């Protein structure tokens, strides 16, 4: 290796380290304002099966104070008895079970309406593991509107 090559390599390495140091700087904190917490209840099904079940949950709307963009997202959880559900899965592992959770990201509907059809992704493993869920459809009705979140909840974006 010549001196010229060694110098070029050292310069490249120091430039790479400088870029890494710049990228490790913390991102500026965004501040969010909670606009609304919407309790919903209804039925959902995975699109490939269409076996519906009861669900309830919350949809939240946040505003980014800097960009003024509004984020609307949430999830619903199966309203059936969890113990009965787990026992049924253990007794009949090959029988289809409706999803435990359906998650919604980037909701783009008029949330002022009393009833909604939302499309989300199912989670059949009770929030465990990293399996990808299935496209799901939910018919939901608004049961309550407010501005209070469960203790400790913060924007996830």
C-alpha positions in Angstrom: 0.0 0.0 0.0 1.4 3.4 -1.0 1.4 6.4 1.2 -1.2 8.0 -1.1 -3.5 5.0 -0.7 -3.0 5.0 3.1 -3.8 8.7 3.3 -6.9 8.3 1.2 -8.0 5.3 3.3 -7.4 7.2 6.6 -9.3 10.3 5.2 -12.2 8.1 4.2 -12.3 6.3 7.6 -12.3 9.6 9.5 -15.0 11.0 7.2 -17.1 7.9 7.9 -16.7 8.3 11.7 -17.6 11.9 11.4 -20.8 11.0 9.6 -21.6 8.4 12.2 -21.1 10.9 15.0 -23.5 13.3 13.3 -26.2 10.7 12.8 -26.0 9.7 16.5 -27.1 13.2 17.6 -30.6 13.0 19.2 -33.4 14.1 17.0 -35.1 17.3 18.1 -38.1 16.5 20.3 -41.4 17.0 18.7 -44.2 18.2 20.9 -47.7 16.8 20.4 -51.1 18.0 21.5 -53.8 15.4 22.1 -56.8 16.3 20.1 -59.2 13.5 20.9 -59.5 10.0 22.3 -62.4 8.0 20.7 -63.7 4.8 22.3 -65.1 2.4 19.7 -66.9 -0.9 19.7 -68.0 -3.3 17.0 -67.1 -6.3 15.0 -63.9 -7.2 13.0 -62.8 -10.1 10.8 -59.6 -11.0 8.9 -60.4 -10.4 5.2 -59.2 -13.9 4.1 -61.6 -15.7 6.6 -64.5 -13.3 7.2 -65.3 -14.9 10.6 -66.3 -11.9 12.7 -66.1 -11.4 16.5 -66.6 -8.5 19.0 -64.0 -5.9 19.5 -63.5 -2.6 21.5 -60.7 -0.1 21.8 -59.5 3.4 21.2 -58.5 5.6 18.4 -56.4 8.7 19.2 -55.8 11.9 17.3 -52.6 13.9 17.9 -51.4 17.1 16.4 -47.6 17.7 15.9 -47.2 21.2 17.3 -44.4 22.0 14.9 -45.6 20.7 11.6 -49.4 20.9 12.4 -49.8 17.4 10.9 -52.5 15.2 12.5 -51.8 11.6 13.3 -54.8 9.3 13.8 -54.2 5.7 14.9 -55.3 3.0 17.4 -56.4 -0.5 18.0 -59.2 -2.7 19.1 -59.0 -5.9 21.3 -61.2 -8.9 21.1 -63.9 -8.6 23.8 -64.2 -12.3 24.5 -62.9 -13.8 27.7 -59.1 -14.2 27.4 -58.9 -17.3 29.6 -61.6 -19.1 27.6 -59.8 -18.0 24.4 -56.4 -19.4 25.5 -58.0 -22.7 26.7 -59.8 -23.1 23.4 -56.6 -22.5 21.4 -54.8 -25.1 23.6 -57.6 -27.7 23.2 -58.1 -27.1 19.5 -54.8 -25.8 18.0 -55.9 -26.3 14.4 -59.2 -24.5 14.7 -59.3 -21.0 13.4 -59.3 -18.3 16.1 -60.3 -14.7 15.4 -57.5 -12.2 16.0 -56.7 -10.9 19.5 -56.0 -7.3 18.3 -56.6 -5.3 15.2 -54.3 -2.3 14.8 -54.9 0.8 12.7 -52.2 3.1 11.5 -52.6 6.4 9.6 -56.4 6.5 9.7 -57.7 8.7 7.0 -61.5 8.8 7.5 -63.8 11.5 8.8 -63.6 10.6 12.5 -66.6 12.9 13.3 -69.0 10.2 12.0 -70.7 8.0 14.5 -69.9 4.7 12.6 -66.8 3.7 10.7 -65.4 1.0 8.5 -61.7 0.7 9.2 -59.0 -1.5 7.6 -56.2 -2.7 9.7 -53.8 -5.5 10.5 -54.6 -8.3 12.8 -52.4 -9.7 15.6 -53.4 -13.2 16.6 -50.6 -13.9 19.1 -51.7 -11.5 22.0 -48.9 -9.1 21.2 -46.2 -11.7 21.4 -43.8 -12.7 18.7 -43.1 -11.1 15.4 -45.5 -12.7 13.1 -47.1 -10.5 10.5 -50.9 -10.3 10.8 -53.5 -10.2 8.1 -55.5 -7.5 6.4 -58.7 -7.0 8.5 -61.9 -5.1 8.3 -63.8 -3.6 11.3 -67.3 -2.1 11.5 -67.1 0.2 14.5 -69.4 2.6 16.3 -68.2 5.5 18.5 -69.2 4.9 22.1 -67.4 7.8 23.8 -65.3 10.9 22.9 -62.9 12.7 25.2 -59.4 14.0 25.8 -58.1 11.6 28.4 -55.7 8.7 27.9 -54.9 5.9 30.2 -52.2 6.9 32.7 -48.7 7.1 31.2 -49.9 6.9 27.5 -47.9 9.1 25.1 -47.9 9.6 21.3 -46.3 6.6 19.6 -45.0 8.6 16.6 
